[in-house]
């Protein structure tokens, strides 16, 4: 009931996403390409947000020396240290949660995609719920759908679409009654895969003689999603710029006193939580929603990989060069003192 209420609040967003995808389908006539182009459009729309995130992360790294000094000066007053640190970052235009914003936006996009993916006839093709109920009743009466299909018509119409495409007489009668137009009967197949089916990890279904051709490609799709997500998250982790040298990082790992300081880093902790939560949520959704959601996330991961590589070229590498130069400047006086 709470999920239904939450989704009803997001109904305008579902309608907007469905309308855009419907327009794209009318132009491309390919469901898979619709997901790819729609994903690309979202990525382009989010470019300013991602650029701000990269700048935010770079500024935060360059403030690390000042942050360490604040922690040293206010070692006995953690609350004051936190307040001074927040003032410092605010004056420098750094957001504590800036690195998590793209992840939060991605989460909201997934929620917004939830209904159009489950109900493409209603949200993408634009078939009214009343007409869907009429079509469902017809398919039940003709024995093409089970009795409980009417109850599911308001939450998932993929099976209704599949039944219409497999039964020409029911489709013809629905068109004749004005319940649906031929152009609204979406084709959910892409590269031989039925994106309207929900992937399964049940060996009897995946490797069954009659179901293997349908469900094995969908399981492979989920595996590709996991691999691309792992690569994307790994590149993001590698791309993180640290104000400390490798020797200092290794020394901090061996120092138990540093563990508490690292755990109190709110931005890092939140970002780490999102990096764990998002893959687990996507894995669960992959075996809950039609395979269209899995394909959408694969494309999203691939765009994220390209974006991370570009960000490494234009933001990370220049920042590392500056920080390396600073580290060398710090080491020169130390060497001189040792020689003296």
C-alpha positions in Angstrom: 0.0 0.0 0.0 2.8 2.4 0.9 4.6 1.6 -2.4 1.4 2.2 -4.4 1.0 5.6 -2.6 4.6 6.5 -3.4 4.2 5.6 -7.0 0.9 7.5 -7.3 2.7 10.7 -6.0 5.3 10.2 -8.8 2.5 9.7 -11.4 3.2 13.0 -13.3 6.9 11.9 -13.7 5.8 8.5 -15.0 3.4 10.2 -17.4 6.2 12.5 -18.6 8.7 9.7 -19.1 6.1 7.5 -20.8 5.1 10.3 -23.2 8.7 11.0 -24.2 9.4 7.3 -24.7 6.1 7.0 -26.7 7.2 9.9 -29.0 10.6 8.2 -29.5 9.0 4.9 -30.3 6.8 6.5 -32.9 10.0 7.9 -34.5 12.3 4.9 -34.1 9.8 1.9 -34.1 12.3 0.0 -31.9 11.9 -0.5 -28.2 15.6 -1.1 -27.5 16.7 2.0 -29.4 14.1 4.0 -27.5 15.8 3.0 -24.2 19.2 3.8 -25.6 18.2 7.3 -27.0 16.2 8.1 -23.9 19.1 7.2 -21.7 21.5 9.3 -23.8 19.2 12.3 -23.6 19.1 12.0 -19.8 22.9 11.8 -19.6 23.2 15.0 -21.7 20.6 16.7 -19.5 22.7 15.8 -16.4 26.0 17.0 -17.8 25.9 20.3 -15.9 25.2 18.4 -12.6 28.1 16.0 -13.3 30.5 18.9 -14.1 29.5 20.6 -10.8 30.2 17.4 -9.0 33.7 17.0 -10.5 34.5 20.6 -9.6 33.1 20.1 -6.1 35.3 17.0 -5.6 38.4 18.8 -6.8 37.9 21.8 -4.5 37.3 19.5 -1.6 40.6 17.8 -2.2 42.5 21.0 -2.3 41.0 22.0 1.0 42.3 18.8 2.7 45.3 20.5 4.3 43.1 23.2 5.9 40.7 20.5 7.1 43.5 18.5 8.7 44.7 21.7 10.4 41.2 22.4 11.8 41.0 18.8 13.2 44.4 19.4 14.8 43.5 22.8 16.4 40.0 21.6 17.6 41.0 18.1 18.5 39.3 18.4 21.9 36.1 19.9 20.5 34.7 17.8 17.6 31.5 19.8 17.3 33.5 23.0 16.8 35.8 21.3 14.4 32.8 20.2 12.3 31.3 23.7 12.4 34.5 25.4 11.3 35.0 22.7 8.6 31.5 23.3 7.3 32.1 27.1 7.2 35.4 26.6 5.3 33.7 24.4 2.7 30.8 26.7 2.4 33.0 29.7 1.8 35.0 27.7 -0.8 31.7 26.7 -2.6 32.1 23.0 -1.7 29.0 20.9 -0.9 29.3 18.0 1.6 26.9 15.9 -0.4 27.8 17.1 -3.9 29.4 13.7 -4.8 26.2 11.8 -4.0 23.8 14.0 -6.0 24.3 12.1 -9.3 23.6 8.8 -7.5 20.5 10.2 -5.9 19.3 11.5 -9.3 19.9 8.1 -10.8 17.9 6.5 -8.1 15.0 8.9 -8.8 15.2 8.2 -12.5 15.0 4.4 -11.8 11.8 5.0 -9.7 10.4 7.2 -12.5 11.1 4.4 -15.1 9.4 1.8 -12.8 5.9 2.3 -14.1 6.6 2.8 -17.8 8.7 -0.3 -17.9 5.9 -2.4 -16.2 3.0 -0.7 -18.0 4.2 0.2 -21.6 0.7 -0.1 -23.0 -0.6 2.5 -20.7 2.3 5.0 -20.3 4.2 4.6 -23.6 1.5 3.6 -26.0 -1.1 5.8 -24.3 -3.9 3.2 -23.9 -6.4 4.2 -21.2 -7.0 2.0 -18.2 -10.6 1.6 -19.1 -9.7 0.2 -22.5 -7.0 -2.0 -21.0 -9.7 -3.5 -18.7 -11.9 -4.1 -21.7 -9.1 -5.8 -23.6 -8.1 -7.9 -20.6 -11.7 -9.0 -20.2 -11.9 -10.1 -23.9 -8.6 -12.0 -23.6 -9.8 -13.8 -20.4 -13.1 -14.7 -22.1 -11.3 -16.2 -25.1 -9.0 -18.1 -22.8 -5.8 -16.2 -23.6 -5.2 -14.9 -20.1 -5.9 -16.4 -16.6 -8.8 -15.2 -14.4 -6.4 -13.1 -12.2 -5.2 -11.1 -15.2 -7.9 -8.4 -14.6 -6.5 -7.8 -11.1 -3.0 -7.3 -12.6 -4.1 -5.1 -15.5 -3.7 -1.9 -13.4 -0.1 -2.8 -12.3 1.4 -4.7 -15.2 0.2 -4.8 -18.8 3.2 -6.5 -20.5 1.3 -9.8 -20.5 -1.7 -8.1 -22.1 0.5 -6.8 -24.8 2.1 -10.2 -25.4 -1.4 -11.9 -25.6 -2.6 -9.3 -28.1 0.4 -9.9 -30.4 0.0 -13.7 -30.2 -3.8 -13.6 -30.9 -4.8 -11.9 -34.2 -8.5 -12.3 -33.6 -8.4 -10.7 -30.2 -6.3 -7.9 -31.6 -8.6 -7.3 -34.5 -11.7 -7.2 -32.2 -10.0 -4.8 -29.8 -9.1 -2.5 -32.7 -12.6 -2.8 -34.1 -14.1 -1.8 -30.7 -11.9 1.2 -30.6 -10.0 0.0 -27.5 -6.6 0.2 -29.1 -4.9 1.3 -32.4 -2.6 -0.9 -34.4 0.3 1.5 -33.9 -0.1 1.2 -30.1 0.7 -2.5 -30.1 4.4 -2.1 -29.2 7.1 -4.6 -30.2 9.2 -5.2 -27.1 11.9 -7.3 -28.8 15.4 -6.1 -29.3 18.3 -8.1 -30.9 16.2 -11.2 -30.5 15.5 -10.6 -26.8 12.0 -10.1 -25.4 12.4 -7.1 -23.2 8.9 -7.6 -21.8 9.9 -10.8 -20.0 11.3 -10.8 -16.5 14.7 -12.4 -16.3 15.0 -15.6 -14.1 17.8 -17.4 -12.3 15.9 -20.6 -12.0 17.9 -23.3 -13.9 14.8 -25.1 -15.0 13.6 -22.0 -16.7 16.9 -20.7 -18.0 18.0 -24.0 -19.4 14.6 -25.6 -20.1 14.1 -27.0 -23.6 11.1 -24.7 -24.3 12.2 -21.6 -22.4 16.0 -21.5 -22.9 15.8 -19.4 -26.1 13.8 -16.8 -24.2 15.4 -16.7 -20.7 19.0 -17.6 -21.3 19.7 -14.3 -23.2 17.9 -12.4 -20.5 20.2 -13.9 -17.8 23.2 -13.0 -19.9 21.8 -9.5 -20.0 21.8 -9.4 -16.2 25.3 -10.7 -16.1 26.4 -8.0 -18.5 24.7 -5.4 -16.3 26.6 -6.6 -13.3 29.9 -6.5 -15.2 29.4 -3.0 -16.5 28.3 -1.8 -13.1 31.4 -3.3 -11.5 33.7 -1.6 -14.1 31.9 1.7 -13.7 32.2 1.7 -9.9 35.8 0.5 -10.1 36.7 3.3 -12.4 35.0 5.8 -10.2 37.0 4.5 -7.2 40.3 4.7 -9.1 39.5 8.2 -10.3 39.1 9.5 -6.8 41.8 12.1 -6.1 43.5 12.2 -2.8 45.3 15.1 -1.3 47.6 12.6 0.4 50.5 10.7 -1.1 50.5 7.0 -1.5 52.9 6.7 1.5 50.6 8.8 3.7 47.6 6.7 2.7 49.4 3.5 3.6 50.6 5.0 6.9 47.0 6.0 7.8 45.7 2.5 7.1 48.2 1.1 9.6 47.3 3.8 12.2 44.2 2.8 14.2 43.7 6.4 15.3 42.9 7.4 11.7 40.0 5.0 11.4 37.6 7.1 13.4 38.5 10.2 11.4 37.8 8.4 8.1 34.5 7.0 9.5 33.3 10.5 10.4 33.8 11.7 6.8 30.1 12.2 6.0 30.5 12.7 2.3 32.7 9.6 1.9 30.4 7.5 4.0 27.3 8.6 2.1 29.0 8.0 -1.2 30.2 4.6 -0.1 26.6 3.7 1.0 25.2 4.7 -2.3 27.9 2.7 -4.2 26.7 -0.4 -2.3 23.0 0.2 -2.2 22.6 1.0 -6.0 24.1 -2.3 -7.3 22.1 -4.4 -4.8 18.9 -2.5 -5.7 19.6 -2.9 -9.5 20.3 -6.7 -9.1 17.0 -7.1 -7.3 15.1 -5.0 -9.8 16.7 -7.1 -12.7 14.8 -10.2 -11.5 11.7 -8.3 -10.6 11.0 -6.0 -13.6 10.9 -6.7 -17.3 14.3 -7.0 -19.0 13.9 -3.5 -20.5 15.0 -2.1 -17.1 18.2 -4.3 -17.2 19.0 -3.0 -20.8 18.4 0.5 -19.6 20.9 0.1 -16.8 23.5 -1.5 -19.0 23.4 1.5 -21.4 23.5 3.8 -18.3 26.6 2.0 -17.1 28.3 2.2 -20.4 27.7 6.0 -20.6 29.0 6.3 -17.0 32.2 4.5 -18.0 32.8 6.9 -20.9 32.0 9.8 -18.7 34.4 8.6 -16.0 37.2 8.2 -18.6 36.6 11.8 -19.9 36.5 13.1 -16.3 39.8 11.4 -15.7 41.3 13.3 -18.6 39.9 16.7 -18.0 39.6 16.8 -14.1 41.4 14.0 -12.3 44.8 14.0 -14.1 45.3 17.8 -13.9 44.3 17.7 -10.2 46.8 14.9 -9.5 49.6 16.8 -11.3 49.0 19.8 -9.0 48.8 17.7 -5.9 52.0 15.8 -6.9 53.8 19.1 -7.3 52.6 20.1 -3.8 53.8 16.9 -2.4 57.3 17.4 -3.9 57.4 20.9 -2.4 56.6 19.5 1.0 59.4 16.9 0.7 62.1 19.3 -0.4 62.4 21.1 3.0 62.3 17.8 4.8 65.3 16.5 2.8 67.2 19.7 3.4 66.6 19.4 7.2 67.9 15.8 7.1 71.0 16.8 5.1 71.7 19.6 7.6 
